[in-house]
Structure formats: C-alpha cells, structure tokens
Amino acid sequence: MQTSVLERLDASAAAYADKVMFKDPDSSLTFSQFDALTRRIGTALSRVANAGEPVAVMSGRHVLTPACYLGAVRAGCFYAPIDGDMPKARLNQILSVIQAPTMLVDQAHFEMAKTLDFDGTLVVLEEIMDTPADEAVLSARAATLTCTSPLYVIFTSGSTGKPKGVITSHLSLMTYIDSVSKVLDINDTDIMGNQSPLDYIAAVRDIYFPISRGASTFIIPKNEFAVPTALFGTLNREKITALCWSVAGVELPAKLGAFDEGKPEYLKKLCFSGSVMPCKYLKIWQENLPDVLYVNQYGPTEATASCTYYVVRERVEDDTVLPIGKPYDNYKIMLLSDDNTPTPDGEIGQICVSGPILALGYYGNKEVTDASFIQNPLNPNYRELIYKTGDLGRWAEDGNLMFHGRMDRQIKHLGHRIELGEIEETARKVEGVKDCCALYHKEKATLYLFYTGEATSKEIVLYFRANMPAFMVPRKLVNLEALPALPNGKTDMQTLKTYFK
C-alpha cells in the first residue's frame, strides 16, 4: 500500500520524465520539471514550516499552483488552497479557521496577501523556486507522513456564517482517484481539460490524474467558458480527450450554441457533477458526440469529491432524469430514515456514505465534526463512521440511486455548495436589514433574498460583493413590510416562493 501521494509523484516523474504534465496558455511543466519544482518548494517550506502543519496557498490559475500544493506536501505539511479573487473579508474568515503558520503566495497575490489578517510567515513562490533541493530533509519529512495524514483542507459554506474546512487524507484521495480512473479509464494517453478553479474540490481530478495515471492537464482560461468558439478551439488545439466539469460548465457551451460552429474532435470522456444535469443540454452533446463516454457523478466534499456514478448509455430526452447511479469502489452507500433505521426498498431516505474516502472532519471544529460523522447506527459491533449527506435518495428497481433533493437548506448553485443560512447571516450584517430569508429558485438557478428594513437592494448587493464570493451574491432581492410567518412563528417559505418570477 502506498503511504502518500508523494510515492505516486515519484513514480510518474520517473516514468514520464519528458512528457508535459501541466500546461496553461503561457507555460508548461514536464513531469520531471514539476517534480523538481515541488522538491525545491518543499525544501524552502521545510525551513519555515513544521511537519504536520497546514500551509495556506494563494496562487493563480497557472501551472505553478499544483506545484505549490505538492511542494507543501513534500515539506511534510498539508495545503489549504485559497482563491485570491474572493473578497478580503471572506479570505480573512478562512484564515481565521485554518490558522496556518505559513502562507505561500505567487507574486501576483503578494500585495493583497499583505493586507490580510495574517501574522504568520509569508513566502513568495517566485523567491523560492531556485532553492536547491535538500533530499535528506525531504526524505525525513516524507517519513512523517502516513496514509491517513491530512493532504489538503478545502473550504465550503457553513450555516453559521463561518466557512467549514473539510480535511481529506492521502488515503481518501488515492482511493477516490483510483476508483474514478477505473470508471473513466483515465490513462497516460489522456489530456484533461481543467475547468474547475484550482482551489475547488473538483480540481483534484485534474491535479491527481497526472500524478496517479500519467495523464496531462491543460488549464483552460476562465474567460473562454463564455466564448464557446474559443473554448472548443482550445479543446481541439490542445487535443483534449477527457473532461471532468461541473454541470454548469457542460451546460453553457450547449446553451450558447457552441456546436453550431464546431465540436471537440478529440474528446472521448466527459464526466459531470455538482448539480442536477438538465438533459436538454446533455442531449445536444450526445447528438454531436455520440461516441463519447458520459458519466454522471454525485457526492459531497466530505466523501472526497464524488461517491456514486452513472454511465449514461441511453440517449437522453429533454425530460430525462438521470440516476446518480452506484457507489464507486471502496464507497458504501446506505439510505436511512429519520429514526436511523434502514429505508424500505423503493422509498426515499437520507443518503449516507462510509468507507476509507470519508473526510477526517472539519478543521478546528470538533463539535460539527462529531455531529456530522457518526457511528453507523446499523452497526453496534465495531467503530464504523458514516457521513449523513443531508441529501435524499431512493433506490430504483434496477439498483441505481435516484436523487431527490436536499433535506435542509443547503443548495448547489453554479457547482458550489451553499448554506442558505450563511446568505442570511451575511445579509443581517448590512445596516438597514432587519430580518431576511434566502431561498433558491432551482429551475432558474437564481438566489433570492427576501428582507425587511430600510436598506436598498444596491446597498445589500455591494456589501455581498465586498464580503462574499460572486456565486453567493443574491440575484433577486425583494423588500417586504414583514416576512410571512407560520403559526409556530417560523418564516413561511412557501408563501415567499409565490414571489418567484
């Protein structure tokens, strides 16, 4: 059994030394160049960071960013990727949770990093890239890692208004990558087209398929997703064979008429996740690329990206509802009723996950960890943790799992998981907002904020833009004299939904 992802990186660097590993529009790194860079970064970080510590990483959308992540691992640390384009207030929230003694930034984010509430050691990537690798130090640091050591912490929305840091181990990541690689048949002939932000959970596939399978990854410029001809041109120029995109990423080219101008000629595999796929757009992909392998994925960050898959072998219609399928290897899925008993066959229950792919918990938050990762109530004999997703599902007669929405008020919007409670907590901080309720219009993918008070819609939106990621800014704001209430005093959300337009 491999102890850490570093063993995989060592093997791939030896096997594919001169092959391009990561590429962006401006530069590229071969496997050997990437490996050498991680060793230099790791050596430099080992001088300022202790083994087992988190390293916050704020770097741009380029080939050096994955090297920053693996450089932190070379130092015996784990990394916490941070999107430097987020509002300063949100970045400070994340830093307050991770409490990293060291932050690694690229030159482009250095000035902004200096303005954050961070009093640890700030390391600039470009200033350490020529550090001579110290193999003795790197070997000693690698020896501190076990397969259950943390690999990274990725932040998601939290219902209390504070982001939650999901901790993933080396074992969980390697288990997931092996399982999804098997389904998609990812190998050293594949060239991935990266869509996801590099700090987001979905990007682990584009980072670790090269490390584990010898594939290559091209980091697609963000702006090209709004220009379908440019996007498909890039896919063809770079001879992209495999895409692991959010549903929104797959939907947009079809919606904007990209296939009227051409199609990705080299594409063989396309998996999508993050939300429910509108099949009227998948149908367009199938009509133009009938021989591509299409895979629908489902799963939370707490179960290492995705836990179930469904290979779409049938031709879909506009109204087709795709199953979320069956568990990946080394994943166990069960449905539980409200009383923690097994849900009867054919009925809807809460989707629960167990296996070596479970997260280690939420960083620095034992209370929420203990509430979310619990002993399997069906197993009284030995310790077996499960994660209750809060999602509802039903087993179909053919053995595939069907998705039936959320139990609570957590949503998926533009591929991102959002707690509606966090939207409300943020809105209440705006001067002039007395009370509020956030709701999501799923069919129109629109985030609503209903509120009372004297604040204007413009004031609220400006506050959100200054403090929250763009995908968490409400698009529709409705000012009311009072929020409708139920007899028990709770907000009447069904009445509020009558305002949906």
Residue pairs with C-beta under 8 A, 6 or more apart in sequence:
1 147
2 8
2 147
2 174
3 145
3 146
3 147
3 170
4 73
4 142
4 145
4 146
4 147
4 149
4 151
4 170
5 70
5 73
5 151
5 170
5 173
5 174
5 208
5 211
5 212
6 70
6 73
6 74
6 142
6 145
8 174
8 208
8 211
8 212
9 35
9 38
9 70
9 211
10 35
12 21
12 31
12 210
12 211
12 212
12 214
13 31
13 32
13 34
13 35
15 31
15 214
16 30
16 31
16 188
16 214
17 30
17 31
17 32
18 30
18 31
18 32
19 30
19 31
19 188
19 214
19 216
20 28
20 29
20 30
20 216
21 28
21 29
21 30
21 31
21 33
21 34
21 210
21 216
21 217
22 28
22 29
22 34
22 63
22 66
22 67
22 210
22 216
22 217
22 219
23 29
23 63
23 216
23 217
23 218
23 219
23 238
24 61
24 62
24 63
24 218
24 219
24 221
25 221
26 62
27 62
27 63
28 63
29 37
29 63
29 64
29 67
31 210
31 214
34 63
34 66
34 67
34 70
36 133
37 64
37 67
37 71
37 129
38 67
38 70
38 71
38 73
38 74
39 71
39 74
39 133
39 135
39 138
40 71
40 128
40 129
40 130
40 131
40 132
40 133
41 67
41 68
41 70
41 71
41 72
41 74
41 75
41 104
41 125
41 128
41 129
41 131
42 70
42 71
42 72
42 73
42 74
42 75
42 133
42 138
42 141
43 74
43 75
43 131
43 132
43 133
43 134
43 137
43 138
44 71
44 123
44 128
44 131
45 55
45 71
45 72
45 74
45 75
45 77
45 102
45 104
45 123
45 128
46 74
46 75
46 76
46 134
46 137
46 138
46 141
48 102
48 121
48 123
49 55
49 72
49 75
49 77
49 101
49 102
49 121
50 77
50 101
51 75
51 76
51 77
51 141
51 144
52 76
52 77
52 78
52 144
52 149
53 77
53 78
53 100
53 101
53 102
54 77
54 78
54 79
54 80
54 98
54 99
54 100
54 101
54 150
54 153
54 363
55 72
55 75
55 77
55 78
55 79
55 80
55 100
55 102
55 103
55 104
56 79
56 80
56 82
56 94
56 95
56 98
56 100
56 102
56 103
56 104
56 118
57 65
57 68
57 69
57 72
57 79
57 80
57 81
57 82
57 103
57 104
57 105
58 81
58 82
58 83
58 84
58 91
58 103
58 104
58 105
58 106
58 109
58 113
59 65
59 68
59 84
59 104
59 105
59 106
59 109
59 125
59 198
60 84
60 106
60 108
60 109
61 197
61 198
61 219
61 221
61 222
62 106
62 219
63 219
64 106
64 125
65 81
65 106
65 198
66 198
66 207
68 79
68 104
68 106
68 125
69 79
69 81
69 152
69 207
70 211
71 104
72 78
72 79
72 104
73 79
73 145
73 151
74 138
74 141
74 142
75 141
76 140
76 141
76 142
76 144
76 145
77 102
78 149
78 150
78 151
78 152
78 153
78 167
79 151
79 152
79 153
80 94
80 98
80 100
80 152
80 153
80 154
80 155
80 165
80 363
81 152
81 154
81 198
81 199
82 91
82 94
82 95
82 155
82 199
83 197
83 199
83 200
83 469
84 91
84 105
84 108
84 109
84 112
84 113
86 94
86 468
86 469
87 465
87 466
87 467
87 468
87 469
88 112
88 115
88 116
88 466
89 466
89 467
89 468
90 163
90 467
90 468
90 469
91 116
92 116
92 117
93 162
93 163
94 155
94 163
94 165
95 103
95 116
95 117
95 118
96 117
97 155
97 162
97 163
97 164
97 165
97 363
97 364
97 365
98 153
98 165
98 363
98 364
99 364
100 120
101 120
101 121
102 120
102 121
102 123
103 113
103 118
103 120
103 121
103 122
103 123
104 123
104 125
105 113
105 122
105 123
105 124
105 125
106 124
106 125
106 126
107 124
107 125
107 126
110 122
110 124
113 122
114 122
145 170
146 170
147 169
147 170
147 171
147 174
148 169
148 170
148 171
148 360
149 169
149 170
150 167
150 168
150 169
150 360
151 168
151 169
151 170
151 172
151 173
152 167
152 168
152 173
152 204
153 165
153 166
153 167
153 168
153 363
154 165
154 166
154 168
154 199
154 200
154 201
154 301
155 163
155 164
155 165
155 166
156 163
156 164
156 166
156 301
156 417
157 163
157 164
157 410
157 416
157 417
157 418
157 419
157 422
157 472
158 164
158 419
158 422
159 409
159 410
159 419
159 421
159 422
160 421
160 422
160 425
161 421
161 422
161 425
161 426
164 362
164 363
164 365
164 368
165 362
165 363
165 364
165 365
166 201
166 301
166 302
166 359
166 362
166 363
167 359
167 360
167 361
167 362
167 363
168 304
168 359
168 360
169 359
169 360
171 356
172 304
172 356
172 357
172 358
172 359
172 360
173 204
173 208
173 304
174 212
175 304
175 329
175 330
175 355
175 356
175 357
176 204
176 304
176 305
176 306
176 328
176 357
177 204
177 205
177 208
177 209
177 212
177 213
178 212
178 329
179 328
179 329
179 330
179 331
180 186
180 205
180 271
180 297
180 305
180 306
180 309
180 328
181 187
181 209
181 212
181 213
182 329
183 295
183 309
183 311
183 328
184 242
184 244
184 269
184 271
184 293
184 295
185 269
185 293
186 209
186 213
186 215
186 242
186 269
187 213
187 214
187 215
188 213
188 214
188 215
189 215
189 241
190 209
190 213
190 215
190 216
190 241
190 242
190 268
190 269
191 215
191 216
191 217
191 218
191 238
191 239
191 240
191 241
191 242
191 266
192 205
192 206
192 209
192 210
192 215
192 216
192 217
192 218
192 240
192 241
192 242
192 243
192 244
193 217
193 218
193 220
193 234
193 235
193 238
193 240
193 242
193 243
194 203
194 206
194 217
194 218
194 219
194 220
195 202
195 220
195 225
195 243
195 244
195 245
195 246
195 249
196 202
196 203
196 206
196 244
196 245
196 246
196 249
196 415
197 203
198 207
198 219
200 415
200 416
201 301
201 305
202 244
202 245
202 246
202 273
202 274
202 305
202 415
204 304
204 305
205 244
205 305
206 217
206 219
206 244
207 217
209 215
209 217
209 242
210 216
210 217
215 242
218 234
218 238
218 240
220 231
220 234
221 234
224 230
224 231
224 234
225 231
225 249
225 252
225 253
226 252
226 256
228 252
228 253
228 256
228 257
228 258
228 261
229 258
229 261
229 262
231 253
231 258
232 253
232 258
232 261
232 262
232 263
232 264
233 262
234 240
235 243
235 264
235 266
235 267
236 262
236 264
236 265
236 266
239 266
240 264
240 266
240 267
241 266
241 267
241 268
241 269
242 267
242 268
242 269
242 270
243 250
243 267
243 269
243 270
243 271
244 271
244 272
244 273
245 270
245 271
245 272
246 272
246 273
246 274
246 275
246 414
246 415
247 272
247 273
247 274
247 275
247 276
247 277
247 278
247 415
248 274
248 275
248 414
248 415
249 272
249 415
250 270
250 272
250 277
250 281
250 282
250 285
251 277
251 278
251 281
253 259
254 281
254 282
254 284
254 285
255 281
259 284
259 285
259 287
259 288
263 288
263 289
264 289
267 289
267 292
268 291
268 292
268 293
269 292
269 293
269 295
270 285
270 289
270 292
270 293
270 294
270 295
271 294
271 295
271 296
271 297
271 309
272 294
272 295
272 296
272 297
273 296
273 297
273 298
273 299
273 305
273 306
274 412
274 415
274 416
275 412
275 413
275 415
276 322
276 403
277 296
277 322
279 316
279 317
279 318
279 319
279 320
279 321
279 322
280 318
282 294
282 312
282 316
282 320
282 322
283 315
283 316
283 317
283 318
283 320
285 292
285 294
286 292
286 294
286 312
286 315
286 316
293 311
294 311
294 312
295 309
295 310
295 311
295 312
296 309
296 310
296 312
296 322
296 323
296 324
296 325
297 305
297 306
297 308
297 309
297 324
298 306
298 307
298 308
298 309
298 324
298 325
298 401
298 403
299 305
299 306
299 307
299 308
299 353
300 307
300 353
300 387
300 389
300 391
300 417
301 359
301 417
302 353
302 358
302 359
302 372
302 373
302 387
302 389
303 331
303 353
303 355
303 357
303 358
303 359
303 387
303 389
304 357
304 358
304 359
306 328
307 327
307 328
307 331
307 333
307 353
307 357
308 324
308 325
308 326
308 327
308 328
308 331
308 333
308 401
309 324
309 325
309 326
309 328
310 322
310 323
310 324
310 325
310 326
310 400
311 325
312 322
314 320
316 322
321 402
323 396
323 400
323 401
323 402
323 403
324 393
324 400
324 401
324 402
324 403
325 400
325 401
326 399
326 400
326 401
327 333
328 357
330 355
330 356
330 357
331 353
331 354
331 355
331 357
332 353
332 354
332 355
333 351
333 352
333 353
333 401
334 342
334 352
334 354
334 376
334 378
334 386
335 342
335 343
335 348
335 349
335 350
335 351
335 352
335 393
335 394
335 395
336 342
336 343
336 349
336 350
336 352
336 377
336 378
336 388
337 343
337 347
337 349
337 350
338 350
340 377
340 378
341 377
342 349
342 378
343 349
343 350
343 394
345 395
346 394
346 395
346 397
347 394
348 392
348 393
348 394
348 404
349 392
349 393
349 394
350 388
350 389
350 390
350 391
350 392
350 393
350 407
351 389
351 391
351 392
351 393
351 401
352 376
352 386
352 387
352 388
352 389
353 386
353 387
353 389
354 376
354 384
354 385
354 386
354 387
358 373
358 385
358 386
358 387
359 373
359 387
361 369
361 372
361 373
362 368
362 369
362 372
372 387
372 388
373 385
373 386
373 387
374 385
374 386
374 388
375 383
375 384
375 385
375 386
376 384
376 385
376 386
390 406
390 407
390 408
390 410
391 403
391 404
391 405
391 406
391 407
392 403
392 404
392 405
392 406
392 407
393 401
393 402
393 403
393 404
394 401
394 402
394 404
395 401
395 402
396 402
409 419
409 420
409 421
410 417
410 418
410 419
410 420
411 417
411 418
411 420
411 440
411 442
412 418
413 440
413 445
413 447
413 471
414 445
414 471
416 469
416 471
416 472
418 447
418 471
418 472
420 438
420 439
420 440
421 438
422 472
423 438
423 447
423 449
423 472
423 474
424 436
424 437
424 438
424 449
426 463
426 464
426 467
426 468
426 472
427 433
427 436
427 438
427 449
427 451
427 460
427 464
427 474
428 435
428 436
429 463
429 467
430 455
430 459
430 460
430 463
431 455
431 459
432 453
432 454
432 455
432 456
432 459
433 451
433 452
433 453
433 455
433 460
434 451
434 452
434 453
435 451
435 452
435 453
435 482
435 483
436 449
436 450
436 451
436 452
436 483
437 449
437 450
437 451
437 483
437 491
437 493
437 496
438 447
438 448
438 449
438 450
438 474
439 448
439 450
439 493
439 496
439 497
439 500
440 446
440 447
440 448
441 447
441 448
441 476
441 500
444 500
446 475
446 476
447 472
447 473
447 474
447 475
447 476
448 474
448 475
448 476
448 477
448 478
448 496
448 499
448 500
449 460
449 474
449 476
449 477
449 478
450 478
450 480
450 483
450 496
450 499
451 460
451 477
451 478
451 479
451 480
452 479
452 480
452 481
452 482
452 483
453 479
457 477
457 479
460 474
460 477
461 473
461 474
461 477
464 472
464 473
464 474
465 473
476 501
478 499
483 491
483 492
483 496
484 491
484 492
484 495
484 496
485 491
485 492
486 492
